[in-house]
Amino acid sequence: MKRLILLFFAIIPLLAFSQKKIEHQSLIWYGYFQKIELNEKWYIESEVQERHFINPFAQHQLLLRSHLHRSLGGGWEVSTGGCLFFQNPNDPNAISKLTVPELRPHVEFAYNQKLKYFDLDYRYRTEFRFHHNTNVDRTFLEDGYEFSNIRFRCRVQATVPIYKKNLKIKTSNELHINAGNKITKNVFDQNRLYVGLSYTSSPSLTTDIGYMNWFQQRSDGNYFSRDILRFTIYHKINKNKHGKNIKRPG
């Protein structure tokens, strides 16, 4: 009986997806993350991410984000900040190439768990989304921004050292959930599954390359399944109490 129940819950999602249209796309993401350590408890993280379609080549998204973090002890930290997000059409063949800005203030809690052979990182982020107003056909921008919805994000990430702690395997899964009066068919927003390699060449520089599957539900209830090649650079800047850079070997 238990097996029948498990089979039932496994088949229901498949039946739901089978009745929807799934559009496949390929993209490349480039990212630069800068972490400025102010002291043992505080740091600022800023990032730039460029995202574009591969075939045909077309701009998809550009984002600028910055947030202030504070350590709470015991592996926990809290942060707050915001993102300036630029969204181009989800169809790379779209005639209109209008770029729509979005403002995303957020709050976040994160927890790092160090285990014997690998690290686990948990991130819980809540975003408040404000889209720039456009005309009905989304062919030009109008004045002002309008609140769209709240989005809850939960990510679990595992980092496994495989060579002298400089080369690591990194894998993660992140779920996005929408909430708000305008959300009708896409309460489930998206899921991001990632696996890649991370190489630390110095105490201040790490480079990641990996693959991400971005499965997203559209506002009409249909889906995007995106295959993404992702390149990311992490740059750490350490400062002492007087604001001078800490000198580190290598």
N, C-alpha and C positions, 0 to 999 in steps of 0.2 A: 504493500500500500504506500509506504514512504517513497519507494522508487517511482511510483506512478505520480505522486504529488510533485516530486522533483522534476520529473519529465514534463509535467503540465506547465510548471513555471519556466522551464527552459524553452518550451515551444511557443508560449504566448508572445514573448518579445520578437521571436523570429517571424511569427505571423503578422505582427504589427508592422515590422520593417518591410515585409514582402508586399504590403499594400501601399507603400510609399515609394516615391522616386528618389534614388540615390545618385547624385552627380559626382563623378570622380575628377579631381584636379591635382596638378603637380606644382609645387612651389619651392622657392629657396628663401630661407630666413638668414639674415646676418644680424648679429647683436654685439654690442660693446657695453659691458657693465663696469662701472667704476665704484669702488668702495673706499671711502675715506674714513679711517679709524681715528676718531677724535681722542678717545681714551678707552679705558677698559670696558666702560658701560655704553658708550654712545658711538654710533657711526652713521654716515650718510651714504646711501647707495643711489646712483643715478645710472640710467640706461638709455641707449638708443637702439631701436630695432627697425630694420628695413626688410620688407616682405614683398616679393613679387612672383607672379606666375612665370612658368618656364616656357610653355608652348600653347598659345603665343606669348611672347614676352609682354607683360603689362604690369603696371604698378598695382599693388593690392592694398598694403597698409604701411604706415610709418608711425612710430610712437616715440615719445619722449617722456620718461618717467623719473621721478625723484622722490625719495622717502627717507625719513629720519627714524633710526632704530635705537632702542634701548634694551639692554640686557636686564632680565628680571632674576637671573640666577637659576640654577638647576636645569640648564639647557633651554629655558624659555626666553623669548624676547617679544617685544611689541613694537609696532611701527605704524606710522601714518604718513601719508603723502598724496601724490596725485599724478595723473597722466594726461598729457595732451596727445590725442589720438587722431590720426587722419585716415579716413576710410574711403577707398575707391570702390567701384562696382565689384560685386562678387563674380560677375561674368567678365572674363578677360576680353570677350568679343563685343562687349556693350558699346553702343554708339556714343552714348553720353559718358564722358570720363570725369564727371564731377567728383571732386574730393570734398568729403563732408567731415568737418572737425567734430571732435567729441571731447568733453571734459570728464575725467574719472577720478574724483577724490576717493581714497580708500583707507581702511584701517585693517590691521593684520596682526595675527598672533602666529608665532612659529616655535617649534620645539625640535631640538636635535638630540637624538638618542644614539650614544656610542655603544655598539655591541662588540663582540669579540673579533669578528672578521669583517664587519662592514658598519657603516653609519646609516641611520634612518633619519630623514628630515620630514617633518609634518608642517604644512603651511595652510592657515585658514585666513582667507582674505574676503572682505566684503567691499564691493565697489558700488558707487552711486553714479549712475550714468546720465549725462546731460548732452544731448545731440543738438548740433546747430540746426536751426530751422531751414527748411527747403520748401520749394513749391511742390505741388502734388506729384508732378512728373519727375522730380529730383533732377532737374536740369540746371537750376541755379540756386544760390543761397539767398535766404531772406534774413532779416535782422533777428538777432537774439538766439538764445538757447532754450531748450525745453527739457524738463526732467523726463527720462524714459523709463528706467526701471532700476531695481537693485539686483545685483548679481552676487551670489555666494560661490566661492571657489575653495576647493579642498584638494591639496596635492600631497602625495606620499612619494618620497624619493629615496632610493637606495644607492649608496656609493661604495664600491668594492675595490680596494687596492689590488692590483695584479702584478706590479713590478716596482719595487723599491719605494712605494707610496707616491711615486711621481706619475705613474700611469694607472688610471682607474677606469672601471666600467661604471657608467651612471645610467640608471633606469628610473623612470617615474611614471605616475599616472595621475591626472588631474581632472576632476569633475567640476563642471560649471552648472549652476542652477539659477534660473531667472525667477524674479518675483515682482509683481506690480500689476496695476489695473490694465495696462496695455498688453500684458502677456496672456495669450489665449491658447496657442497651439505649440508653443516651444518653452514650456516650463523647464524641461531638459534642454539646456543650451548647447553644451558640447562636452566631449571627452578628449583629452590629449594623452596619448601613450607615446613615451619616448625611450629610446635606448641609444647609447653612444659611448665614445671614448673621451676621457678627460686627461690632458697632459699638463703637468705643472713644470714649467721650465725654470722658474725662480720663485722665491717666496712672494713675489708681487705679481706674477703673471701666470695665468692658466688659460689653455685653449681647449675648447670642446668641439667635437664634430659628431653628428649623429643623425638618426632618422626619427621623425615624428609622424604619427598618424593622427590627424585632426578630424574627428567625427562630430559634425555639427548639425543640429536641427534648425531649419529655416522657419521664418515666421508663418509660412503657409503649411507647415507640418512636414514638408519633405526634408531631405538631408543632403549635406555635402560630406564626402569622404576625401580628405586631402592627404596626399603623400608629400612630406616636406623634408628636404635636406637642410640641416641646420648647422651654421657655423657661429660660435660664440667665443668672445674674448673677455676674460675677467681680469681686471686690473685693480690691485690693492695698493693703497697709499696709507702708510702708517705715520702718525704724528705723536710727538711727546707732549707733555703738559704745556710747553712753550710754543707749540705749533710748528716746530721744526721737524723735518722728515727724519725718521729713525733710520740709521744706516744699518743695513743688513748684508751679510756676506752673499756673494753670488749675484 
